[in-house]
Amino acid sequence: MISSKQRVIAAAEHKTADRTAITFDAEKEVYELLYSHFKTSEKKVLFDRLGCDTWMILPQGFFPEPTGGPDGAAVNIWGVEYIDAHYSGGVYQEIHKSPLAGRDSLSDIDNWQVPGADAVKFGHFRDEAAANRERAVIGVFTHGPYFIATDVRGMENLMMDFGLNRSYAAKLIEKITQPCLAYLENMLENHGDGIDIVYMADDYCSQDAPLFSPADFREFVMPYLTKFVEITHKHGKKFLLHCCGAVRPLLPMIIEAGVDMLEPIQIRAAGMEPEGLKRDFGKDICFYGGVDLQQILCKGSPAQVSDEVKRLIDILGRDGGYVLGPGHTYIQIDAPLENILAMYKTAVEYRP
């Protein structure tokens, strides 16, 4: 019998298996809803019930830590401060202060301290990977340097730098890249025995288009992305890149960099129709995600969700190269329980 791990690796290598590989992740509130439904508090039991074939491990130091101040703020290893932003049914962390906002000279970058090599810790990776070795184990080492730069500098400021202060943008991204490289190498060389896939989130796009030009992507992103992929492949792992939104114009370069898998495939974003993606890029990259969280999962009926899952498997899963999951990485609390259950039941049972 094929294992979950084999199913996901087959998808990454554009091979078919007994069924489409499946992944799951969600906001904390959705986990609690599902734990209650399945009458369990164990993540492994939940994943078994859903048919999830993956297991993601996050390092210590990845999330912001509370500052202890009266405003409930938290700060991450890069010095970015967050506050809780409440919405109906849940809470997100939003950026409150960026350490390089308003600091516009190259010397400000020199004076800004990046975290040390031991700021991100992977000591628990081996044991957790071994405990979940039947699944495809995904190791996270950090966010991507562009992603971090937007937080450290402020999104608007960094976008202005791309247009008016390019040497600043280049220097900042390069300074961030160096510790990220160290974290990746540490994870793989010292703690990566049980890891199958390396994961990095590095959002470059909006709903309608990339946030910057393909030329800017080649100049600012390609150098570090290519390095990360090369190191990953040297250790015999697959590389999974997260980028929300309308990523199609950047896909040729993402493929050129050697990325194996792309998440989350936000199909309502411009140019992200499944048929065109599979036709034009399906032989070169594995699609990971795809189930629409903007309309179908949150507003559709269980029957509509089931039909959409079948449609995606028929299109993106043809001849392999697809891992089905949410089209936003984290299922949101506005998705009805019955729709989530329909999504995963159909994914497990459907055999085109």
Sequence and secondary structure as in RCSB ss.txt:
>XXXX:A:sequence
MISSKQRVIAAAEHKTADRTAITFDAEKEVYELLYSHFKTSEKKVLFDRLGCDTWMILPQGFFPEPTGGPDGAAV
NIWGVEYIDAHYSGGVYQEIHKSPLAGRDSLSDIDNWQVPGADAVKFGHFRDEAAANRERAVIGVFTHGPYFIAT
DVRGMENLMMDFGLNRSYAAKLIEKITQPCLAYLENMLENHGDGIDIVYMADDYCSQDAPLFSPADFREFVMPYL
TKFVEITHKHGKKFLLHCCGAVRPLLPMIIEAGVDMLEPIQIRAAGMEPEGLKRDFGKDICFYGGVDLQQILCKG
SPAQVSDEVKRLIDILGRDGGYVLGPGHTYIQIDAPLENILAMYKTAVEYRP
>XXXX:A:secstr
   HHHHHHHHHTT   SS EE   B HHHHHHHHHHHT   HHHHHHHHT  EEEE  BTSS EE   TT  EE
 TTS EEEEEEETTEEEEEEEE TTTT  SHHHHHHS    TTSSB TTHHHHHHHTTTSEEEEE    HHHHHH
HHH HHHHHHHHHH HHHHHHHHHHHHHHHHHHHHHHHHHH TT  EEEEE   B SSSBSS HHHIIIIIHHHH
HHHHHHHHHTT EEEEE  S  GGGHHHHHHTT  EEE   TTSTT  HHHHHHHHTTT EEEEEE TTTHHHHS
 HHHHHHHHHHHHHHHTTTS EEEEETTSSB TTS HHHHHHHHHHHHH   
